[in-house]
Amino acid sequence: MDNSTLRLKCKTLMAQNGYFERGAKKRLAKELNINRNSLCMALSGYRKGKASLNVLSKIVERFEDAQRA
């Protein structure tokens, strides 16, 4: 999956699960055990490397696992 498609999927999943209020990215970064700045850069599209794809993949996995449970 390319970066822009994955970013859109992440933002959609975040919105569906109530992660767009103030402090949501900080909370999500803590839950995923990743740097908050890396999370924000990956979601904004500022960084498009392999590390950002890994961050976005973690977000998708987290929310898809929550939906299955």
Protein Blocks (a to p, Z undefined) as FASTA:
>chain_A
ZZklmmmmmmmmmmmnopabghklmmmmmmnopafklmmmmmnomaccfklmmmmmmmmm
mmmmmmmZZ
